[in-house]
Each structure stands twice: as C-alpha cells, then as structure tokens.
Amino acid sequence: MSRAEVVVDLDALRHNVSLLVARAPGADAMAVVKADGYGHGAVRVARAALSAGVTWLGSCSLNEALVLRDAGITAPILSWLDTPDADMDAAVEAGIDVGVSSVEELDRLSGARVHLKVDTGLARNGCPPGRWADLVRAAAESDNEVYAVWSHLACADVPGHPSVDAQAQRFEHAYKTALDAGLTPRRHLANSAATLSRPDLHFDMVRLGIAMYGLNPLPTKEDLIPVMTFRASVAMVKRVAAGESVSYGQTWTAPRDTTLALVTAGYADGVPRLLSNRVDVLLGGVRRPVRGRVCMDQIVVDCGDDEVSPGDEVVLFGPGTRGEPTATEWADTIGTIDYEIVTGMYRPRVARRYVGG
Ligand SMILES: *Cc1c(COP(=O)(O)O)cnc(C)c1O
C-alpha cells in the first residue's frame, strides 16, 4: 500500500469526454492536457480522451507536446506558450501546431502549421487587436499554413457575463480581418464552460479542460464524474486523553478522550496547510475531521471511539459518491479553484495509479 496516491479513473474520464463531445456536435474536440493533464498524467489522459472521441490535443509548451509525441501519439497537437528561445524547428519536425500571438513569434517559424491567437479581452497571450491586421498579413505572406484563428474567454464560467459576448464580437471582427487578408482559417474559442453553456460559440473546435476531468466550472448541474481520487493510509492509531492537544501550534485540544489516526499525507503530498482543522477525510466509510495543523508528511484524524487500524484506507478527496470530500469542496474551503487542487497533485512524492480505460 502506498503512502499517498492519486487514483485516476479513466472510465470516468471517457464518460466525461463522451458527454462533452456530444454537447458540441459538428465541432472537433481538443483535450487540453497541459500541466501533465491537470495533474492526472498527460499521456494516459490523452490516449483515453482520443479513444472517447476527441481528435485534438492541447498543451501549454512545446516540451509538453513532445512528451505526447515521444509516447507515440500521432493526433494533432496544438502548443501555445513558449519562451523566445524554444526550439521551434523541433515543433515543425514533430508535426506540432503552434499558437502564434505576434509577428515576432511568427518570424521564428518556417513551414509550420499555426493557429493565430487574438486577444479579445483576457489580456494574457494573444495578439492585441491593434496589431492583429499586421499579424494576419504577415502570416498570409509567410510560408506557414494558417489553420485557425482562436482566442480564449475570461469569464465563460459566469453564465450571462457580458464580457463573453463582447469577446465573441471582437473574435468575429478578427476573423473577418483574416478573411479579408485572403486566409480561410477555422475558428476555436470555447473552453469547458463555453462548451457547456454557449453552443453558439463552438465554431469549428471546442477545447476541453477541467470538465473532462469531471469538475464542473459552471454553477449548473452536469453529469460529470470527478476523475481523481486522492488516498493515503493510517500509519498509527493512538488514544489521547481529554485536554491533550494535537500537532504544531497545538491549535486543537481534545474535549474528551478520543482515538486519533495518523494519516500518511501532508502538505508535501498536496494537502494544503490552509485545510488545518477545516476538512474531513473518509476513513472506514465515515467522514471524520482533521484535527490540528496539516504537517509536511502527515495529518491527524479524530476517530472518536471508533475502531480504526494501521493500514486502513483514507480517502482525502474523490468523486464524492461514498461521502468523501471533493476537490471542489477543498477549493471552496480555502478560497481557490479545483483546477489548482488537482493540478497540485502533480508531484513526485505522490504515486499515481490508473483504473479503468
Ligand atoms: C487551459 C485552457 C483551456 C481549457 O480550459 P478549461 O477551463 O479547463 O476548460 C482551453 N484553452 C486554453 C487556451 C487554455 O489555456
């Protein structure tokens, strides 16, 4: 039994992908597997997603894209954020499509297939509208193939947010500029949230991220299954007397005699220290509170008068079907998003195991 491990349910992933692909009929679907597949393992996720209906993969950097190619994956891959010193010849050689946000980036490419990215209101990467006509013209005159025009939404996870329509309008305008320059690009704009909520913005391809991993970016109800379960084990059990305090800083004191289970996961394994005294785990089929501070390697769980034993399984988060907390519950508790929780599980100390698929 491993100290702390992430279990990735590839059947759940395939279920989510099928659902999302069905929501965007007529559009291609890209599985975004950046950050090692949001902490789930890029290669395994990519293979499972391709088997469930996506035809494209998306990665942040060229290195991430090359990991997929090196694993023998031949599907089209788009990579969109590298530093100026990245080896773009390697991208072309490996048949990786490149997201391009400026003339400078375009100038580093020859014989590449590019997706021209326009900044429609996120002000992150993407070409500012004032430079767009120049970029489109330069691309049309270059020896690169312009496959698509694309952009990214800032507030698609807030239904009805006015910025979504504003960005869609700028996107339309940028597309027309590309047509005027003689290009005939495809278009893609939608992330998970827009895939679920804005069918009018699906265009030629949707880019599936968080929802594919079973976490819903929208407040609406969807039949998504969280793919990741985080589990650890009980290393030791002890009885403490009323009045004894637990862990660094002694922030919790037992109000009565109780049984404590020492669990083999701490902040070095992905349990945020901010969850100290604020979260439960599932142990022996029951939700039980974490007491005291989360330590680097361990947490302490209050089991009352129940019988627990070293070696017992502890579920820290999962799909929630057995009553365990979800990654979303963790995120809500500490004021972040579940993206950060699951992506934060990408760490060498935590084993990763795959089931299903
Ligand atoms: C991460 C990312 C996505 C996926 O976003 P989700 O909100 O996880 O669906 C799509 N497009 C781009 C450009 C991204 O960086």
The ligand as an ORCA input file, in Angstrom:
! r2SCAN-3c Opt
* xyz 0 1
  C      -6.424     25.645    -20.113
  C      -7.014     26.094    -21.394
  C      -8.237     25.585    -21.852
  C      -9.110     24.670    -21.023
  O      -9.794     25.454    -20.084
  P     -10.837     24.791    -19.074
  O     -11.406     25.933    -18.338
  O     -10.039     23.882    -18.188
  O     -11.817     24.058    -19.913
  C      -8.665     25.958    -23.100
  N      -7.946     26.818    -23.855
  C      -6.782     27.344    -23.428
  C      -6.053     28.289    -24.291
  C      -6.281     27.023    -22.190
  O      -5.136     27.558    -21.767
*
